[in-house]
Amino acid sequence: MEWRDEGLVIGLKRHGETSVILELMTRNHGRHLGIVRGGRSRRMQPLLQPGNSVEAVWRARIDEHLGMYAIEATELRAARLMESPLALHGINHMGALLRLMAERDSHPALYETVKLIVEHLDEMRIAPALIVRFELAILSELGFGLDLSVCAATGKCEDLVYVSPKSGRAVCREAGLPWHDRLLKLPEFMSQTRGLDATPDAQDLRDAFALTGFFLQRDLFAPRGLPMPDERRALVALLG
């Protein structure tokens, strides 16, 4: 068995004396692991850090085996990302979220999202909003997507300021006001399609992470008996 694909490094761990088990998020083969012989060498260690992009060739005798990677770096970002606490927590948090996906299941759209976000993880102006959108994408990919486009009670698309914790659907101000203390706040930027130009303030970001955190905990982490990632808590703490 052999394939070639592009991927983003999201993790690694030691294997034997000189090798590592490398974890990639690949375009066509999903989250995929493989052994890199000599991966702990001085030459290879800088290439195999989370946040770097690589061209990978995976080989194994049969598909069920862990297999071996031959790796060529295509974009080295790790050194730059490690200089930013936000970026460092961000890449580790995204790796933790990607580990919720079944290994080797293809998610090309999610890969493209990760590839876009990692380029901007050290930009405080836009990175937190992008990470929120990534959390929404993970929820959607795993079958727990939120409907933030229309009010669940009235069908209106305007003035959406709440989300029902039961249904994960948006609620407009008028319909939600009597139950506002039971609803989650919906920051304006989350119900819009804006991407890199979305620059919400700190309170909107805290509300956004509270919103996605509720559904991540309830629908993804708690059912697996897992805690929310420490990296996420550290990331949110940076918002002040």
Residue, then its C-alpha position, 0 to 999 in steps of 0.5 A: m500500500e502506498w499513497r502521497d498526500e499533503g498534510l499539516v503536522i498536528g502531533l508526534k510522539r517518540h517511538g523507539e530510540t530514534s523514530v517518532i510516530l507522526e500525526l498529520m491532518t491530510r487533505n485526502h486521507g484525514r487524520h493519519l499516523g505513521i512512523v518516521r524513521g530518524g524523526r528525532s534527528r537534528r535534521m528532522q526534528p524542526l520539520l516535524q513540529p505542529g503547524n508545519s506543512v509537509e508532503a508525505v508518502w505513506r507506505a505499509r504492507i497492508d492498509e491496517h498497519l501503522g505504516m511508515y512516512a517519508i516526509e518532505a517539508t513544504e512550509l515551516r511555520a512552527a518556529r514563528l507560531m511558537e513565539s506567540p502564546l496565542a498561536l501555540h495554544g491555538i495549534n494544540h487546541m485545533g489538534a485536540l479537536l481534530r483527534l475527535m475525528a475518526e482516524r483515516d476518515s477524509h475531511p477535505a473541507l476541514y483540512e482546507t479550513v485548518k490550512l487557512i487558519v494556521e497561517h493567521l494563528d499569531e494574529m491576535r486581531i483575527a485568530p480567535a474569531l477564526i478558531v471559533r469558526f473552526e470549532l463550529a466546523i468541527l461540530s458540523e462535521l461530527g453531526f452537531g452543527l448549529d443553525l445560526s442563520v434564522c430564528a427558530a421561533t419566528g423564521k426571521c434572519e435579522d437581529l439574531v442575538y441568542v442561541s437555544p442550548k437545547s436545539g442549537r438554533a438561533v433566536c431573535r431578540e424579540a422572541g428570546l427576550p422573555w427567556h434571555d437568562r436561559l439562552l446563550k448569547l450569539p455575537e453578531f460576527m458568528s451569524q455572518t459569513r465574514g471570515l478574515d475581516a471579522t474583528p469582534d471585541a473581547q466580550d464578543l469573543r468571550d461570548a463566542f467561546a462560551l457558546t461553542g464551549f457549551f456544545l463542544q462539552r455537551d455533544l463531543f467531549a462529555p460523551r467520550g468521557l474527555p475533559m475540555p482541552d487545557e489549551r482551550r482554557a489557556l487560549v480563552a484566558l488570553l482574551g482577558 
